[in-house]
Amino acid sequence: MTTGIEGQVVLFCGHMIDAPGRRAERFPARLESRVAQAIAGELDAIGAGCADIGVCSAACGSDLLFAQAALDRRMTLRIYLPFREREFLKQSVAFGGERWVALFRRVIDAAGCMVADDVLGPLQPGDDPFARNNLLMLSQAEQITARALRFICVWDGKPGDGPGGTEHLVQQVHAVHGDVRRIDIGALACATRADE
């Protein structure tokens, strides 16, 4: 038995947990449970379940929280990495701590992953690996035969720290589909401060 709408594809991206020493907070570790609850709420709102496919990357923070929530709902999960697993762990996971590395390994063990180079060939000079991975995820999500393509993001609404971040994929989805389900991490931070 399936839950909700059958055959939807849920594309996801969002901010990483703040690296130690980050100047301006964006996703401090204290927001982890709120972000996880918000992601779960969005998936529940669209009726995501075992007939559906989740498409994401696997950085510490929002990506891995989404991946875990998708697996909890028995969704098929397709994970895309901008470069090889070892380098990705070093750049986008390990700074968050061993708990995030362990979650990364559990998610990859459950779902596997695709590396952008294996799909698109070597990165060309001047190309950003994260921007390329965003475009690959969007392209792959669009190619899946499904009743609906949904896009969920955890985003503060501000420009990113560099190319290929959450803002980049939000802009790409807006241009093609227009429908963005945004979890406003700034609003979650305000709510957390109000509760303290």
N, C-alpha and C positions, 0 to 999 in steps of 0.2 A: 504494500500500500504506500502511495506517495503522499506528500503533504504539499499544499499550496498549488501554485501554477506549475504545470509540468514543463520541463524543457527550457527553463530560463538559464541564461549565462549571466553570471555576476562577476564583472570586472572590478578589481579593487586596487587602490593605492592609498598610501597615507604616510604621515610623518614617522620617522624613526624616534625611538627614545633619545632624549638629549644625551649627547656625549659628555663625559666629564669635562668641566671647564667651559662649556658653551656659554657665551656672553649673555645672550638673551634667551630666556626659557621659551620653549615651544611645546615640547612634550616631556615634562619632568616625570620621573618615575612614579611620583605620587598620584598621577592621573591614570595609571595603567588600568586599574579596576573600572574606573568610569568609562574609559575608552572601550574596554572589552564589553561592558554592558551596553554601550551605545551601538557597537557593531552587532552584537547579538540582537538588539532591538530592531535594527534595520533589516537584518536577515529574517527575523520573525515577521516583520511588517510586510515583506514581499513573499512570505510563505516559502522560503528557501528550504529545500529538503533533498532527499536522495535521488530525485530525478534531475537535479540541477548541477551545473558545472561552475566552479569558482576558478577565476583566473587572477593570479597575483604574483608578486615576487616574494622574497622571504627575509627582508631586513628585520632587525630587532625593533620591536615596537608594533606599529599598526599592522604591517604585513603579516607577522607571525600570529598576532591576535586574531586577525581575520582567518588565516589558514586553520588555526585551531577551532574556531567557531564553525567553519565550513565542514571540517572533519567530524565535529560533534554532531552535525546534522546529516552526516553520511553523504554529503555532496561529493561529487568527483572533483578533485582538485588538480589544477594544472599550474605548475610553478615555473616561472621563467627567471633565469639569472643572467645578468649582463656579462659575466665572465665566469671562469671556472670556480667550482665550489670553494677551494682552499683560499683563493684570493677574495672571493665574496665574503667568506667568514671573517677574514682579516679586516676588510674595509667596512662591512655593513652589519656585522653581528657581534663580534667578540668584544668590542668596547662596552657593550651593554652588560657584560658579565657572563659567568658560566651558565646561569639559568637560561639565558637566551640562546646560548650555543646548544644546550641540551634540547630546548624546544625546537630549534632549527633542525637538529638531527632527527628528532621524532617526526616532524612534519615531512622532511625529505624521505625518511624511511617509509612513511605511509603513502606518500603521493609521488615520489620521484621528482625529477626536475628536468627542464630543458635549458641548455646554455645557448645564448644568442648566437655565438660563433658557429655552433653546430647547425643552426637553422639558416643563418644569413652569411656565413663565411667570416673571415677575419675583419676586425674593426678597421675601417679606412682612416687614414690620417685626417685629423680635424673633427672626426665624429665623436660624440660623447656616448660612452657605453650605456649610461642610464637613460638618456633620451632615446637611444636606439631600442633599448629593452622596453620602454613604455610603448613605443610605436609597434613593436613586435607583439606585445600583449594585446593591444587594441586590435591589430590585424587578425591575430589568432582568434580572439573573441568574436569578431565579426564573421569569421569563416565557419563558425560552428552553427549548424542548423538548429535553430531554437525558436521558441515562441516569442521570447523577449530577450533583449540585451539590457541589463541593468548596470549602472555604474555607481559604486559607493566609494566615498573617499573620506579620510580623516585629514582635514586641512584647516589651517588658520586663516585662509583667505589672503595670505600675503605672498609676495615673491619668495622663491626658495633661495637656498644658500648657493646654488649653482644650477647649471643646466640639468635637465632630466629629472627634476623633482616632482612632487605632487602637482604643483601648479601647471607644469608642462602637460601632464596627462589630462588634467581637468580641461585645459584649453583645447586639446585635441578632441576630447569627447564632446565638448560644447560645440565645436565646429561641425562635427559629423552627426551627432545625435541630439544634443541639447539637454538631455535628461541627466542631471547629476544629483545624487542623493548625498548631501554633504553633512558630515558630522563636524560641527564647528568646535575645534579643540579649545579655542579661546573662550567660548561660552562654557565649556566643561570646566575650564580652569577657574572662571569666575564663580561658578556654582560650588566648586570645591572650597574656594576661599570663604564663601558665604556660610558654608556648613561648619567651618572650623571655629 
